[in-house]
Amino acid sequence: MFVKICGMTTPEAAEKCLELGADMIGMIYYPPSPRHIEAPQIRAILDAAKPFRQRGCKAVLVVVNALPEEIDSRIDFVQLHGSLQETDKIPCRTIRVIKNDTAFQRQWNQKPTARHLESPNIPQFLLEMSSGILPGGNGAAWNWSMAKPFCKKFPTLLAGGITPENVRDAIAQAEPLGVDVSSGVELSSGVKDFDKVKKLLEQCFSAG
């Protein structure tokens, strides 16, 4: 079970989440977000993550509608939100976001590109429900069982309203390759609660 902890804002938070066992850390490049960080913070977080790369930990840059001027070579995935599509300007693999909205059923029947099928054991899609003013899950829980057919077909992260208390239920309903959590393990926007992170990871690992 992959676990991505998103919304990293400090090197210390990234290091602690990786120490606790997270497989992926996510950094948000989107100025309207309270978790937005600029290039110097991204570099510092990637520096902190370096010792954990030997065990396969991955770094994800989350972007909305526009790419930063430069993408650090240590970024493993760019997660695409909004109007962004796959482009040669992205020097690494991508995570394609699919919303649980009126287009959900139609979108999951689209054929993924070869780029998304390079490794079936790495999450390359993210399913979420967005009910707030910002892109992303906005902490909103949803009927995760809707995602099961897609998760059975493609390597997928499940997002939206997941917390340490409900993550086992979310996994059981959707059977994803992994989960993506941000606000569900926070004290406030961008401030991680490491007790919650630890509990979430324990629940995920015990779920298989």
C-alpha positions as a Markdown table, in Angstrom:
| # | Residue | x | y | z |
|---|---|---|---|---|
| 1 | Met | 0.0 | 0.0 | 0.0 |
| 2 | Phe | 1.6 | 3.3 | -1.2 |
| 3 | Val | 1.1 | 6.2 | 1.1 |
| 4 | Lys | 1.6 | 9.8 | -0.2 |
| 5 | Ile | 1.6 | 12.6 | 2.4 |
| 6 | Cys | 0.9 | 15.8 | 0.5 |
| 7 | Gly | 1.2 | 19.5 | 1.2 |
| 8 | Met | 4.8 | 19.5 | 2.6 |
| 9 | Thr | 5.9 | 23.0 | 3.6 |
| 10 | Thr | 9.1 | 22.4 | 5.5 |
| 11 | Pro | 12.1 | 20.1 | 5.3 |
| 12 | Glu | 11.5 | 19.0 | 8.9 |
| 13 | Ala | 8.0 | 17.8 | 8.1 |
| 14 | Ala | 9.1 | 15.9 | 5.0 |
| 15 | Glu | 11.9 | 14.2 | 6.9 |
| 16 | Lys | 9.6 | 13.2 | 9.7 |
| 17 | Cys | 6.9 | 11.8 | 7.4 |
| 18 | Leu | 9.5 | 9.8 | 5.5 |
| 19 | Glu | 11.0 | 8.5 | 8.8 |
| 20 | Leu | 7.6 | 7.3 | 9.8 |
| 21 | Gly | 7.3 | 5.3 | 6.6 |
| 22 | Ala | 5.6 | 7.4 | 3.9 |
| 23 | Asp | 6.4 | 6.3 | 0.4 |
| 24 | Met | 5.8 | 9.6 | -1.3 |
| 25 | Ile | 5.8 | 13.3 | -0.3 |
| 26 | Gly | 3.9 | 15.9 | -2.2 |
| 27 | Met | 4.8 | 19.6 | -2.6 |
| 28 | Ile | 2.3 | 22.1 | -4.0 |
| 29 | Tyr | 3.1 | 24.7 | -6.5 |
| 30 | Tyr | 0.0 | 26.8 | -6.7 |
| 31 | Pro | 0.0 | 30.3 | -5.1 |
| 32 | Pro | -3.7 | 30.3 | -4.0 |
| 33 | Ser | -3.1 | 27.3 | -1.9 |
| 34 | Pro | -2.2 | 27.7 | 1.8 |
| 35 | Arg | 0.3 | 24.9 | 1.2 |
| 36 | His | 2.0 | 26.6 | -1.8 |
| 37 | Ile | 5.8 | 26.7 | -1.7 |
| 38 | Glu | 8.4 | 28.3 | -4.0 |
| 39 | Ala | 11.6 | 26.8 | -5.5 |
| 40 | Pro | 13.9 | 27.4 | -2.5 |
| 41 | Gln | 11.5 | 25.5 | -0.2 |
| 42 | Ile | 11.1 | 22.8 | -2.8 |
| 43 | Arg | 14.9 | 22.4 | -3.0 |
| 44 | Ala | 15.3 | 22.3 | 0.8 |
| 45 | Ile | 12.6 | 19.6 | 1.1 |
| 46 | Leu | 14.2 | 17.5 | -1.6 |
| 47 | Asp | 17.6 | 17.9 | 0.2 |
| 48 | Ala | 15.9 | 16.5 | 3.4 |
| 49 | Ala | 14.4 | 13.6 | 1.4 |
| 50 | Lys | 17.7 | 12.5 | -0.2 |
| 51 | Pro | 18.6 | 9.9 | 2.5 |
| 52 | Phe | 15.2 | 8.2 | 2.0 |
| 53 | Arg | 15.5 | 7.8 | -1.8 |
| 54 | Gln | 17.6 | 4.6 | -1.3 |
| 55 | Arg | 14.5 | 2.8 | -0.1 |
| 56 | Gly | 12.5 | 4.0 | -3.0 |
| 57 | Cys | 10.7 | 7.1 | -1.6 |
| 58 | Lys | 9.4 | 9.4 | -4.3 |
| 59 | Ala | 8.9 | 13.2 | -4.6 |
| 60 | Val | 5.8 | 14.6 | -6.3 |
| 61 | Leu | 5.3 | 18.2 | -7.4 |
| 62 | Val | 1.6 | 19.2 | -7.5 |
| 63 | Val | 0.8 | 21.8 | -10.1 |
| 64 | Val | -2.4 | 23.5 | -11.2 |
| 65 | Asn | -2.9 | 25.2 | -14.6 |
| 66 | Ala | 0.7 | 26.2 | -14.9 |
| 67 | Leu | 4.2 | 24.8 | -14.5 |
| 68 | Pro | 7.0 | 26.5 | -12.6 |
| 69 | Glu | 9.8 | 27.9 | -14.7 |
| 70 | Glu | 12.0 | 25.0 | -13.7 |
| 71 | Ile | 11.3 | 21.5 | -12.3 |
| 72 | Asp | 14.0 | 20.2 | -10.1 |
| 73 | Ser | 15.6 | 17.0 | -11.5 |
| 74 | Arg | 15.0 | 15.2 | -8.3 |
| 75 | Ile | 11.2 | 15.4 | -8.8 |
| 76 | Asp | 9.9 | 11.9 | -9.6 |
| 77 | Phe | 6.3 | 12.8 | -10.6 |
| 78 | Val | 4.4 | 15.9 | -11.6 |
| 79 | Gln | 0.7 | 15.7 | -10.5 |
| 80 | Leu | -1.4 | 17.5 | -13.0 |
| 81 | His | -4.5 | 19.5 | -11.9 |
| 82 | Gly | -6.7 | 21.9 | -13.8 |
| 83 | Ser | -6.1 | 22.6 | -17.5 |
| 84 | Leu | -2.6 | 21.1 | -17.6 |
| 85 | Gln | -2.0 | 18.2 | -20.0 |
| 86 | Glu | 1.0 | 16.0 | -20.5 |
| 87 | Thr | 3.7 | 17.9 | -22.3 |
| 88 | Asp | 7.3 | 17.6 | -23.3 |
| 89 | Lys | 8.0 | 20.4 | -20.8 |
| 90 | Ile | 7.6 | 17.9 | -18.0 |
| 91 | Pro | 10.9 | 16.0 | -17.6 |
| 92 | Cys | 9.5 | 13.2 | -15.5 |
| 93 | Arg | 6.5 | 10.9 | -15.2 |
| 94 | Thr | 3.1 | 12.3 | -14.4 |
| 95 | Ile | 0.2 | 11.5 | -12.1 |
| 96 | Arg | -3.1 | 12.2 | -13.9 |
| 97 | Val | -5.9 | 13.5 | -11.7 |
| 98 | Ile | -9.4 | 12.3 | -12.4 |
| 99 | Lys | -12.2 | 14.0 | -10.5 |
| 100 | Asn | -15.3 | 12.4 | -9.1 |
| 101 | Asp | -17.7 | 14.7 | -10.8 |
| 102 | Thr | -20.2 | 14.5 | -13.7 |
| 103 | Ala | -17.3 | 13.5 | -16.0 |
| 104 | Phe | -16.0 | 10.7 | -13.7 |
| 105 | Gln | -17.6 | 7.7 | -15.4 |
| 106 | Arg | -16.6 | 9.0 | -18.9 |
| 107 | Gln | -13.0 | 9.8 | -17.9 |
| 108 | Trp | -12.3 | 6.4 | -16.4 |
| 109 | Asn | -13.2 | 4.8 | -19.7 |
| 110 | Gln | -10.5 | 6.7 | -21.5 |
| 111 | Lys | -7.5 | 4.8 | -22.5 |
| 112 | Pro | -4.3 | 5.9 | -20.7 |
| 113 | Thr | -1.3 | 6.7 | -22.7 |
| 114 | Ala | 1.7 | 4.4 | -22.8 |
| 115 | Arg | 3.5 | 6.8 | -20.5 |
| 116 | His | 1.0 | 5.8 | -17.7 |
| 117 | Leu | 1.5 | 2.1 | -18.2 |
| 118 | Glu | 5.3 | 2.0 | -17.9 |
| 119 | Ser | 5.1 | 0.4 | -14.4 |
| 120 | Pro | 1.8 | -1.1 | -13.1 |
| 121 | Asn | 3.3 | -1.0 | -9.5 |
| 122 | Ile | 3.7 | 2.8 | -9.3 |
| 123 | Pro | 0.6 | 5.0 | -8.8 |
| 124 | Gln | 0.1 | 7.0 | -12.0 |
| 125 | Phe | -3.5 | 8.1 | -11.5 |
| 126 | Leu | -5.3 | 9.9 | -8.6 |
| 127 | Leu | -9.0 | 9.8 | -8.0 |
| 128 | Glu | -10.6 | 12.4 | -5.8 |
| 129 | Met | -13.8 | 14.4 | -5.2 |
| 130 | Ser | -13.4 | 18.1 | -5.2 |
| 131 | Ser | -16.2 | 20.1 | -3.4 |
| 132 | Gly | -14.3 | 23.2 | -2.4 |
| 133 | Ile | -12.9 | 26.4 | -4.0 |
| 134 | Leu | -9.4 | 24.9 | -4.5 |
| 135 | Pro | -8.2 | 22.1 | -6.7 |
| 136 | Gly | -7.6 | 18.9 | -4.7 |
| 137 | Gly | -9.9 | 16.9 | -2.5 |
| 138 | Asn | -10.6 | 19.7 | -0.1 |
| 139 | Gly | -10.9 | 17.2 | 2.8 |
| 140 | Ala | -14.2 | 15.9 | 1.5 |
| 141 | Ala | -15.0 | 12.3 | 2.0 |
| 142 | Trp | -17.0 | 10.5 | -0.7 |
| 143 | Asn | -18.3 | 7.2 | -1.8 |
| 144 | Trp | -15.0 | 5.5 | -2.3 |
| 145 | Ser | -16.6 | 2.3 | -3.6 |
| 146 | Met | -17.2 | 4.3 | -6.8 |
| 147 | Ala | -13.5 | 4.2 | -7.5 |
| 148 | Lys | -13.1 | 0.4 | -7.2 |
| 149 | Pro | -13.6 | -0.4 | -10.9 |
| 150 | Phe | -11.0 | 2.1 | -11.9 |
| 151 | Cys | -8.6 | 1.0 | -9.2 |
| 152 | Lys | -8.9 | -2.5 | -10.3 |
| 153 | Lys | -7.9 | -1.5 | -13.8 |
| 154 | Phe | -5.2 | 1.1 | -13.3 |
| 155 | Pro | -2.4 | 1.9 | -10.7 |
| 156 | Thr | -4.2 | 4.5 | -8.6 |
| 157 | Leu | -4.0 | 6.7 | -5.5 |
| 158 | Leu | -7.2 | 7.4 | -3.7 |
| 159 | Ala | -7.7 | 10.9 | -2.2 |
| 160 | Gly | -10.4 | 13.0 | -0.6 |
| 161 | Gly | -11.4 | 13.1 | 3.0 |
| 162 | Ile | -9.1 | 10.3 | 4.1 |
| 163 | Thr | -8.1 | 10.3 | 7.8 |
| 164 | Pro | -6.4 | 7.9 | 10.2 |
| 165 | Glu | -9.9 | 7.0 | 11.4 |
| 166 | Asn | -11.4 | 6.1 | 8.0 |
| 167 | Val | -8.5 | 5.0 | 5.9 |
| 168 | Arg | -9.0 | 1.3 | 6.4 |
| 169 | Asp | -12.6 | 1.7 | 5.2 |
| 170 | Ala | -11.5 | 3.7 | 2.2 |
| 171 | Ile | -9.0 | 1.0 | 1.2 |
| 172 | Ala | -11.5 | -1.7 | 1.7 |
| 173 | Gln | -14.1 | 0.0 | -0.5 |
| 174 | Ala | -11.9 | 1.1 | -3.4 |
| 175 | Glu | -8.9 | -1.3 | -3.2 |
| 176 | Pro | -6.4 | 1.3 | -4.6 |
| 177 | Leu | -2.7 | 0.9 | -5.0 |
| 178 | Gly | -2.3 | 3.7 | -2.5 |
| 179 | Val | -3.8 | 6.7 | -0.7 |
| 180 | Asp | -3.0 | 10.4 | -0.8 |
| 181 | Val | -3.6 | 12.4 | 2.3 |
| 182 | Ser | -3.0 | 16.0 | 3.3 |
| 183 | Ser | -5.5 | 17.8 | 5.5 |
| 184 | Gly | -6.4 | 14.5 | 7.2 |
| 185 | Val | -3.1 | 14.5 | 9.0 |
| 186 | Glu | -2.8 | 18.2 | 9.8 |
| 187 | Leu | -3.1 | 20.5 | 12.8 |
| 188 | Ser | -3.8 | 23.4 | 10.4 |
| 189 | Ser | -3.2 | 24.1 | 6.7 |
| 190 | Gly | 0.3 | 23.0 | 5.9 |
| 191 | Val | 1.2 | 22.0 | 9.5 |
| 192 | Lys | 1.4 | 18.2 | 9.8 |
| 193 | Asp | 0.4 | 16.4 | 13.0 |
| 194 | Phe | 2.9 | 13.6 | 13.2 |
| 195 | Asp | 0.8 | 11.5 | 15.6 |
| 196 | Lys | -1.9 | 11.5 | 12.9 |
| 197 | Val | 0.7 | 10.6 | 10.3 |
| 198 | Lys | 2.0 | 7.7 | 12.4 |
| 199 | Lys | -1.5 | 6.4 | 13.0 |
| 200 | Leu | -2.5 | 6.7 | 9.3 |
| 201 | Leu | 0.6 | 4.8 | 8.3 |
| 202 | Glu | 0.0 | 2.1 | 10.8 |
| 203 | Gln | -3.6 | 1.7 | 9.6 |
| 204 | Cys | -2.4 | 1.5 | 6.0 |
| 205 | Phe | 0.3 | -1.0 | 6.6 |
| 206 | Ser | -2.0 | -3.2 | 8.6 |
| 207 | Ala | -4.6 | -3.1 | 5.8 |
| 208 | Gly | -2.1 | -4.6 | 3.4 |
